[in-house]
Amino acid sequence: MRARPLFLAVLTIACTHESGTPPASSTNAAFTPVTGTRIAAPRSGPPGEWPMPAGDYSASRYSELGEITTANVKNLHAAWTFSTGVLRGHEGQPLVVGNTMYLVTPYPNVSYALDLATEGQPLKWKVRPENAQTAVGLACCDVVNRGAAYADGKIFYNLLDGHTVAVDVASGKLLWRTQMGNLAKGETMTMAPLVVKGKVIVGSSGGEMGVRGWIAALDAMSGKEIWRAYNIGPDADIKVGKRFKPFYHSDTTANQGAKSWPAGTWQQGGATVWGWLSYDPELNLVYHGTSNPGPWNGAQRPGDNKWSAAIIARDADTGEMVWAFQPTPHDVWDYDAVNENILVDLPIGGKQRKALVHFDRNGFAYTMDRATGEVILAKPFVPMNWSTGVDLATGRPAINPDKAPYQGKKVSNICPSLEGGKNQQPAAFSPATGLFYVPTNNLCMDFEAREVAYLPGTPYIGGNAPEVPGPGGYKGEFIAWDATTGKKIWGIKEPYPVWGGGLATKGDVVFYGTLDGWFKAANARTGEVLWKFKVGSGVVGNPVTYTGPDGKQYVAIYAGIGGDMGLLIAGDVAANLPYDVRERGSTLPDLARWTSWGGMLFVFSL
Amino acid sequence: MNSCRSSAAMLLLALMPLQACTRDSRAAEVPRAPQQGAGGDLAGRFVSHQEHIQPAGVKPFTGLQLVNPHEGDAKAAAMGGKLFVAYNCVDCHGADGSGAMGPSLADNRWHFGGTAPEVFESIYQGRPEGMPAWGSLISEDQVWMLVTYVRSLSKGKDVTTENFGGKTVERTGH
């Protein structure tokens, strides 16, 4: 009850349009670009390539290509397509290096090299690594893969069954295959690696299975493990030592990765690294988030549960923890902090700040100092009622007690839902406008926590959280965000959560896809939708852009519904096996009218 | 607690909330711990799958002779429903078996067969895409209760046609 006034206050900010039916764009004529912003480490290679998951180390998903503009994007048309042969959720994105495109499918994690220089894009090779079938049933949220990373003539990616592989791009030969995760404990791997100075950095999935999350580096040449850091447990295991200097004093006590848990429970405490990585070459820091603590039922793990639901900066050479910050201490809402950390320099309060911008599951957008872990500002970017704000003196959220689930009580209408204000769908940043382009969810939930026993290889959850649409009659919105002020500039409301990522381009066109299968282009300054195309399946992947051998600009996107939203929530579009027919999910009851399962790459050009 | 280290005690723990919250007198009859070598004589048996073709003259697999002692028993099904939560089946297969990480159990479609012996085998010895083998952990009788519950889920349901009206199922994402 007490939450209501706040709720309405947020509503007035977030809901400029009440229409629940497909996207009305809200525009803001007064917008002037945020000047003085820059990507921390812009790409050094050719602008027409897309060699890393997010395009660059800063996770900007920005391209210097500008052939496609707000004036001509209406002429965009499908240039060619490719079927991946797999029907599960296609999160992630292709890579383009030279005249070759590299794709990785969901399980069984087939990789393809497509020759862009030959008409019809024939395969140069196809690699099908051995990949244990058992992994299919142990992956929490569909059998997704978020893509490969390219470096030094190789592509690197993870297999669902817990292996990391390297493929020689010239021959397609599998160079090495290293077991990193333990499937018997419920560990799988779904994230996209990042390659830093000859090290392939990878992390685990399985936060719903009672695993103990880690991040590790492998030698790109040999596939041998160089370092591995757990995120929970004693200081030595989580690589906390002399260099550890968290910004907030309360975070500095020894062994808090173990002591902020009831005895030993950290061993099943989650804190996996299934999201996106970024890297600052100047500071030599790798940034990653960690997942929810396990189990969801907080009564079984009183304490802050460090470093679950946290943002962590580590030395790229050694894995040492340099700083850490927990957006949601003692998370009881399943608010993982694995979302991407975008590294940009921003003018704030008259000073140029080395910033890290993070749109958390918990609904707050954090603008932080990426050298120190200081929270510069934290503002809600979606409707929320679980917290009344973040105290900048401590970095901690003020919690609304009416919206905190605990065992034995069903708590209704908590916003955002466990899918978060944003989930894996990565945002993009444009230095041309100084804005962030953020795909968001607008869902709330009822949460019922219950006691759960740890049985290895089975889910360790202890909660049920059915979801309902958030306030305002829409379930997702693609927004433009000013991280120097913490304000939304414009938003395009969508009938479904926007579960695909964003792409920003120099032509001032931003791209994103929707669960109901629309691929859209919008004006980066106004949010006006300039073009859309109905692709073959719902979009949960991320657009990329590249220059083809013919010198033209292309934009590519996966169509293949799935992931948590498609597989678990929708139900009716998840039944992609003939022996599995599901009743409609109440959260997105009519999504299956608009799309069906698929596994296609769509490529567009003028 | 030392005893927590044994899987037997772990399963006991799993059953505690079950026993605390039920008034069903049958609760006391739920076997409390896995029996050593429970169902050992069943290990290695086969049952036929729907997609198996039997060449002429070959006898069906012997597993079909397994008999569910609780067939059609609503109380056993209800107890199976509690075991379904206690053993974390619910978080894979969804509330009321409506499907989540694992396939739906409420659609009358069976990858490995839907007769009682076939469902018994799926639970007892596991299945390739991540279904754990429970035969070495829980008693044969508990497996049969689970079989009884699981087979009750799709009774009377018609999921053949989706007309986008009517009933929906509450699902939890992760």
Interface residues (C-beta under 8 A of the other chain):
Chain A: Q133 T134 A135 V136 G137 L138 A139 C140 C141 G207 E208 D334 S417 L418 E419 R450 E451 V452 A453 Y454 L455 G457 T458 P459 Y460 I461 G463 N464 A465 P466 E467 D564 M565 L567 L568 I569 G571 D572 A574 A575 L577 P578 Y579 D580 V581 R582 E583 R584 G585 S586 T587 P589 D590 A592 R593
Chain B: M10 L11 L13 A14 M16 P17 V85 A86 Y87 N88 C89 D91 C92 A95 S98 G99 A100 M101 G102 P103 S104 A106 D107 N108 R109 W110 H111 R127 P128 E129 G130 M131 P132 V159 T160 E162 F164 K167 T168 V169 E170 R171 T172 G173 H174
